[in-house]
Amino acid sequence: MKKTHRKFQLWLAALFVALMTSGYSAEVSISMQPKSFPVGRGGQLSIIAEGGSFDTPPNPPTPPGVTIRPYGQSRNVRIINGRMTQSLTQNYVVSADRAGDYTIPSFEVEIGGQTLKTDPVTFQVTAGTSPQPGNSQQPSAAADPDQTPGFIRLDFPKREREHLYVGEMAPVRIKAYFPPNTQVSLQSTPKPEGKGFTLHNLSDEPEQSTEILNGKRYRTVTWFAGISVAKAGEYPISVGLDATVMVKDTSPQGRRSSPFDSFFGGNSPFNDPFFDDFFDNAFTRTIPREVSLKSPGDPLIIKSLPDEGRPANFSGAVGEFSLGGYRLPAEAKTGEPQKIRVTVNGKGNFDRLSAPTLEPAADWKTYKPKTEFSPGDVASFSGSKTFDFNAVPQKSGDQSISLAFSYFNPTTETYETVTSETIDLTISGADVVSDATVTTGAQSSGSPQSTPKSTATELAPNRKISNTYVSLTPLLYSTGYWTIVCISLLGIAAGFAWTAIRKHQTDPVRVAEKHAIRQEQQALELAEQAAASGDVKAFFEHARRSLQERYGALWNRSPEAITVSELRSNLPGDSATIEIFRRADELAYAPAGETDARDLPEWNRKLKEALDTAV
């Protein structure tokens, strides 16, 4: 019964809408506001569909030298004399690169299955004095943000040196500033201006906020990225951004008259300056303005990597890296592949970091690894990279194996090699010899000598009968037999015991646990040293690392996977651990001076409290 009643209501609603909209056919209109605007600004083209919706988006023809870009839709519903009408408006931003008179000719649109034609529309572009693309600079303290189209800045985090090395990736923050209370449509993402450097890992979703600079309020859009340069030299580092900003039309034509002006005959009490801001916002038309922002091209010195001391396994990694967790085999057999897994932590150009080599390299054949990168910040400047690869032992016997990789440390300006702890491994089986070695060995041994063939007519020599007698007593009753059996059993038991001890010592889980405890303790000691010396940034880096090691071991996760979002899902919002992680992330792009070094003893106490509660 309820279903029948519901269907009847829906049928009545559909009938009501059909009766209200009956008698109206689809119509189309087109308009341009304003009709005249200068070069560097733009007008708004509106295509209005009455009594229906566009079957396909309108595609207005573009005159030479004109740019037409979609700028959103709006819908309007009206009820007049009991009849309902609706309209859909498709807006476009129109601009031109030179002054002149332009005409957008008539064109067809599809509305509700009908094909309709628009009227032609004309507009004029005058020679303007607005800044040319690429010349927008940061305004002075006296500049009016409402009249400034915007500017963009590229900032490096605080660092001790003014140069970078070839291949080194440096984190940067790109921030665009726009006038407040304006609509902004980004037409591009930040892009390098000029040759010489590359942007890496640009934020997919920029952060939006408001900021007061030089006493003026701005809308800001912020991206994080990394930059690197592939060749030594001195380069101007600058980025550009294209956008459309809806700004107020301050011309007399841009101010629509207030309804109070006609009512009071020009003596409106609302003409008092007190109401200026209100009526400026309510009755001043906005027009689109095309802007191309460019940051100042500050020079950056790029140095070549030194040739002296370069390790043979150096692959181009520049930064500061350390060995994370790793998994090596506890036993192996020649010719059988062994799965190796190793994680490298740190900060720098992870894309140039190759898999650590398995030593001794001559006794193993390794294959191309599969990699997985876990970023530690929004610019993917820090994080961890995990390598999974197969290695096949070629030589049997006892070996001491380890993992090693090299990188260039730009802080110390030296090459550094990281080596894991060695693990003793016994490899069973026969040595693997390649076909080439076999062929070479056969050729070097000389021609094989022919073996004389026996003929069927030859007789075997006479055999002498031995006088030696053999005992027929069963072995089970032999004392020597049981002596050999007992010695063999003792040898097998000793072998099992030795293997169990070796497995316990080289167990990957046990090795990983010891490594995590050692890494946590080392990070904690470095944090305490930084707190004692007043180094704010170093303290929070090491404090976060010690907590990552602790929670990684507790939750059976890679330490690099422990992030603020992961902690918020498992810990209270006021947790000291979350406070330390959040502050460490902020210091990646903010000067360390924002936190007083005198507060470090209190932060150190919070760190110990966080570690004590992480059980």
N, C-alpha and C positions, 0 to 999 in steps of 0.2 A: 504493500500500500504506500509506504514511504517512497519507494523507487518511482512509482507511477506519479505521485505528487511532485517529485523532483523533476521528472521529465516534462511535466506540464508547465512548471515554472520556467524551465529553459526554453521551451517552445514559445511561451508568451514573451520572454525577453528578446528572442530572435525576431519575433513578429514586430515588436515595438521598435527595434532598431531599424528594421526594413521599412516600416511605415514612415519613420522620421527622416530617413535618408532617401526615400523615393522621390523621384521627380528631379534629382540633381544629377547632372552628368559631369564627368571629369573635365577640369580645365587646368591650364598651365599659364604661368606668368613669370616674368623675369625682370630683375631690377639690379642696379648698380649704385652703391653708396660708398663714398661720395662720387660725384660725376667727374671731379677733377682732383688730382693729388700729385705731389712731386715725385721725382725719381728717388728711389730709396725707401719710399713708403708704399702703401698698397690700398686697394679698395676691396669692398666686400660684394661679391656677386651672389645673388640669391635666386634660386629657381624654385618656384612654389607650385606644388601640386594640390589642387582643390578637389575634394570629393574622392580621393583615392590615394594610393601610394605608388611610388616608382617601381615598375617591374624590374628594371635594371638601373643602376646609378647613371644619372645623366652624364654625358660626355661632351661638354661644350667645345667647339672648335677653337684652336688657339692661334691668334694672329702672329706673324713673325715678330720676334723681340719681346713677346709677352709670356709670362709664366702664370698658369692657373693651377692652384693646388687646393684639394678638398679641405674644408675646415668644419666638419661636423654637420649634424642635422638637428632640427627642432620641429616639434609637433604642436598644433593648436586645434582645440575643439571648441565650437560655438553652437549655441542653441538659440535660434531666432524664430519667433512665432511658432514655437512648438516643433520646429524642424532643426535637426542637428547636422552641422557640417564640420568637416575636419580638413585640415591642410597640413602638408608635410613640406618643410623647407630644407633644401640642400644648399649649404653655404660653401663658397670658395673664396680664397684669397687671390687677388689679381694684382700683379706688379709688372713693371716694364723696365728694361735696362737703358732706355733713352726716351727723351721727351718726344711728344707727338700726339696726334689724334688717332684713336683706334676704334675698330668696330668688331664686335663678336657677332657673326652672321646668324641668321635663323637656323635652327637645327631641330631634329625630331627627338621626342622622348616618349617612352611607353608608360602609360598610367592605367592601371586596372584593365589591361588588355586592349586599350585604345592607343592609337598612334596620333600624337599631337605635335604641333610645331610652335616653337617660341618666336617671339618678335626679336629682331636684331636689337642690340644694345650698344651704345657708343659711350666713350669716356675719353678724357684728356689727361695726359701726363705732362706735367710742367717740369722745367729745369729746377731741381731742388738744391738746397744747400746742406742736406743731411750728410753725415759721414759716409764715406765710401766703404764697401765691404772690406773687412780686415783691419780697419782703423779705429775701432772702438777701444778706448783705453779706460783705465780705472778713473772714475771721477774724483775730483778734489773734494775736500771737506765742504766746500761751498756749493757743490753741484747739487741740482735738484733731482732727486731720484725719479720723480714723475716724468722728467723731460729727458732722462738718460736711457737709451735703449738697453744698456746692460754692459757688462764686461766679464772677462774670464781670467782666472789665475791658475797657474800651475805651481804647486808648492812641494818641496822636498822636506822630509822629516829632518830634524836636527841631526847633523853628523859632524864628525871631527875633521874631515878632509873635504877639499873642494873639487877633487877629481874622482873619476871612475876609471875602471879598467875595461879593456875590450871584453865584451861578453858578460860583464857584470850587470845584474839587474837591480835597479834601485826603485824602491816604492815611491810613488808620488800621489798627491791628492789634487784633483782637478775640480775647481769650484766656479760655477757661473752665477753671476749676480744679476737680478732683474728688478725693475721697479716694483714697489708693493702694490697690491690690489689690482694687478694686471693679469690678463690671460696670456699664457705662453705656450706655444706649440713648438717643440723641438723638431727640427727638420733633419738633424744628423746627430751622431754621437761625436764626442771629441776625437779629433784626428790630428796626426802630426802635420805641422806646417814646416815644409822644407825637408831635405833629405838628411840622412845620417843616423837617425835613431828610429826605434820601433816601440810602439805601445803594446804591452802584453796584459792579458787577463783583465781587460776593462770591465768594470762592474756591469752586470746585466741590468740591474734595477738601481738607478741613482737614488740617493737620499735627498729628500726635500725638506726644507725648513726655512725659518726666517732668521735674519742676523742683523745686528746694528753695527755699522762700520762708519767711522768718522762722524758719528752722530746721526746717521741716516739709516733707515730701515730698508732691507732688501729681502726679496725672495731668493733663496739659494738652491741650486741643484748641484749635488756633489757626487763625483765618481772617484773610485780608487783604481789604480793600475800600477804597472811596473814599466820602466823604460830600460832599454839596453842599446848599446852602440857597437857595431861590428868592426869599426876601423878607428885607429888612433888619430887624434887631431883635436881641434877645438870647434865645437858646433853650437849654434844658437838653438836652444831647446824651447819650442813654442808649440802650442796646440790651438786649433780653431774649432768653432762651433757655429752652425747655422740654425736660426730660430725665427719664428714669427711672433711678434709681441703686439698685443692689442693696446694701443696707447690712446690717450685722450686727444680729440681734435680741438686744439685751442684756437682755431680760426673762428671768426664771427659766425660762419655758416655751421660750425660744429656745435654751437650752443642752441639747443631746442628751447623754445619759449616755455615758460612755466604757465600752467593753467591759471595761476593767481595773477599773472600780469594782465591778462585780458579782463579778469573779473574786477580788478581794482583800477583798471584804466591807467596803468603805468605808475600808480602811487601805492604799490603793494607794500605792506609792512614787512614782507619777507625779503625786500631788497636790502635789508640791513646786512652788513658784512658777517654778522654772526651766523647767518644761514648760508654763506657762500659754499662751504664744504659740502653741505647737504645737497644743494641744488646742482653743484658741479658733478656729483656722483649720480644724481637722479636724472638730469636733463642734458648732460654733455655726452655727445656721441663718441664712440671709440672707433678707431680705424686701425687696420693691420699694418704693421711695419716690419719689413724684412730686414734682419740684422745678421751680419757675419762677424762674430767676435773672434778676437785673436789675442792670446796672452803675450806679454813682453818676451822677446827672444833673448833670455839671459844665456850667456855663453857657458859652456860646460867643457872642461878639459878631460880628454880620454887618453889614457896611457896604454901602451902595449904590455902584454904579459911578458915577463922576463924569460929568456932562454936558459939562463943558468939555473941549475937545480931542478929542471922540469922532469918529473918522474915518467917512466915509460908508459904507465897505465893512466896518465892524465888525459881526460876526455874533454876538457874545456869548462868544467864546473868551477864557478867563482862564487865564493860566499863563505859561510861557516857551517860545517856539517859534522855530524857525529853518527856513530853506529848505533842503531836501535836494536830491536829484537832480531834474532836470526835462528835458523834451524838447520843443523848439519846432521848427516847420517851417523848413527851409532855403529853400524856395521855395513859392509858393502862387499860386492863380488865383481870382479872384472867383467866388463862388457854389459853390465846391467845398469840402467839409468837410475840415478838418485835425485830426488826432488830437493832443491835448495830454495829456501825462502829467507830473505833478508830485507830489513827496513832501514832506511837512512833518514835521519831527522836533521833539521837545520833551517837555514834561510839562504836564499840565493837563486841562481838560475838552474832550477831542477831539470829543465828540459835538456841541459847539456850534461847531466849526471848519468854516467853509464853504470851498469851493474857491477858491484864489487867482484873482483876476480878470486877464484878459488886457488889457493896455493897448497902444494906446488903445482903450478899451471901446466908444466910439461907432462905430468902424470895423469891429467884429466882432460877430457874433451867436453867442452861446455856448449850449450845451444842458446839461441836468441831468447831473451827473457820476456815474460809478460809483465807489464808494469801497471801500477795503480797509485795515483797521487791523491793525497788527502790534504787540502789546503788548511793552513792554520790561521789565515786572516782573509779579509775581503779581496785583497789584491793578489792572493796566492804567492806572496813573497816568501812566507815561511810555511812549513808543513812537514810532510813526510812522504817518502816515495818507497813503495814496496816492490821488490823484484822477485819473481818466481821463475826458476829455470831448472833445466835438467843437466846433470853432469854425469859422465860415464867414466869410471876409473879404468885406466889402461895398464896399470902396473900393480902386481900383487905384492903383499908384504905389509910390514908395519909402516904407517905414515903418521905425521903430525900435520893436520890440515888446518887452515885458517882462511879468513876472508879479508881482503884489503882493497882500498880505493884511495885515490888521491884527488886533491882539489887545491885551488889557489885561494889563500886567505887574504883579502884586500886590506884588512886591518893591520896584520903583521907584515904584509907584502912578501910573503914566502909561500912556497908549496908545502903542503902538509899531507902526510899519508896516515890513514887510520887502519889499524889491523886488529882483528878480533882475537880473543883468546884461542890458543891452539887446542885442538882436540885430538887425542891419540886414537888412531883407527887402524884396525887390522883388516886388510883386503884379501879375501880368499880368491881362489881361481888361478888360472894361468895368465901370463902376460898377453895382452892383446897386441898382435903384430899385424900391421897393415899389409895389403896385397903387394904394395910396391916394395916393402922390406923383404917379403918372402921372395919376390922375383929377383931382387938384387942379390939376395943371399944365394939363391940357386945359381945365378950366373957367375958369381965370384968363386964358387966352389970348384969350378972346372968341369970338364965333361965327365959324365958318369961312366965308370968302368963297366964293361959288359960282363955279365955273369955266365960262366960256362954252363951250357945245358947238358944234362945227363942223357945219355942214349939208352934206349931200351935193352941194348945187348949187354950193358955193363952189369957185372955181378957184384953184390955187396961183399965186403971183406968178411973173413971168418971172425966170429966172436968167441972170446974166451969165457968159460964158465967161471963165475966168481965163487969163492969159498965162503963169502960173508953170509951169515944167517940173520934174518929179520925176525924180531919178536912179534907175535900175534896178539899180545895182551891189549885189551881195549884202552883207549886214551882216558876214559873216565876213571880208570883205576891208576892212572899215572900221577905221581906226585908233581912232576914238572909241569904237567898240564894245568893243574889247579893253581900252582904258583903263578903261572902266566896270566890266568883268568883274574886272580885277585889283584895283581899289579895293574891290569887293564881297567878293572872296575874303579880302583882308587884313582887312576889317571883321569877316567871319565868324570868322576865326582869332583875332582879338583878343577877340571876344565869347566864344569857347570858353575862351580862357585866363583871361579875367576871371571867368567862371562857375566854373571849376575852383578858382581862388584863393578866391573867395567861399565855395564849398562846403567847402573845407578849413578856412577860418576859422570857419564856422558849423556844422561837422559835429557832430551831437549827441553822438557818442561822444567826440570830442576835447574838446568843452565839458565833458562829464561827468567825464572824466579830470582836466582842469585843476581842476574844482570839487572833486573828491575830494582831490587833492593839497593844495589850498588849505585845505580843511576839516581835513585831518589835521594840517597844519602849525600851523594856528590852535589846535587842541585841544592839541597838544603844547606850544606856547608858554604856554597858560593853565595846563596841568598844572605846568610848571616854575615859573611864578609862584606857584601855590598851594603847591608844595613849599617855595619860598623863604620864603613868609609863614607857613607852618605850618598852612594850612587843609586838614585831612585829607579832609573830605568832597568839597570842590571838586577836590582833586587826583585822587581816584579816579574822579570823574565824567568829567573831561576825559581822564584816561588811558584809560578804557574807550572813550571816543568816538574817540580817535586810533587805537586798535587796531581798532575797528569799521570805520573808513574804510579802513584798510590791507587788512584781510582781505576787506572787501566788494569792493574793486577787484581783489584777487588771485583771488577765487573767483567773480567776476562775479555778485555777490549784492547786494541792497540792504543798506547798512550796518546798518540796524535789524534785519535778520534774523540777524545774527551774535550768538548768545547762548551761554551757558555750555554748554548741551546740544549745540549745533552744534560748538563748539570741542572738546568731549570726544570727538566722533566722528572728529576729524581731527588732534588734537594729543596728545602724551603727557600723562599725568595730572599730572606734576610741572612742566608748562609754566608759565613766568612769566605768560604771557597768561591762563591759566585762573585763577591766583592773583589777578591784578588784577581780573578779572571777578567772581570770587566775593566778594572783599572789597567791591567797589562795590555788589553786591546787598545784602550784609549791612548796609552803612551807610545804606541807604534807610530802614531801620526801627530802627537802633541808634544811640545817641549816638556822635558822632565821637570822644569821649574814650577809647573802647575801643582806639584805635590811637594810640600816642605820636607826637606831631608830630616828635620827634627821629628817628623811623625813616623819615621821608619821603625823605631823601637816598638811602637804600638802596632804597626803593620806586621812586624816580626812576631809579636805575641799572637796576633790573629792567625798567622800562618801555622804556628805550632798548635793553636786551638783547632784549626781546620784539620790538621793531620791527626790529632788525637781523636777527633770525632769520626774520622774516616776509617771505621773498622767494621 
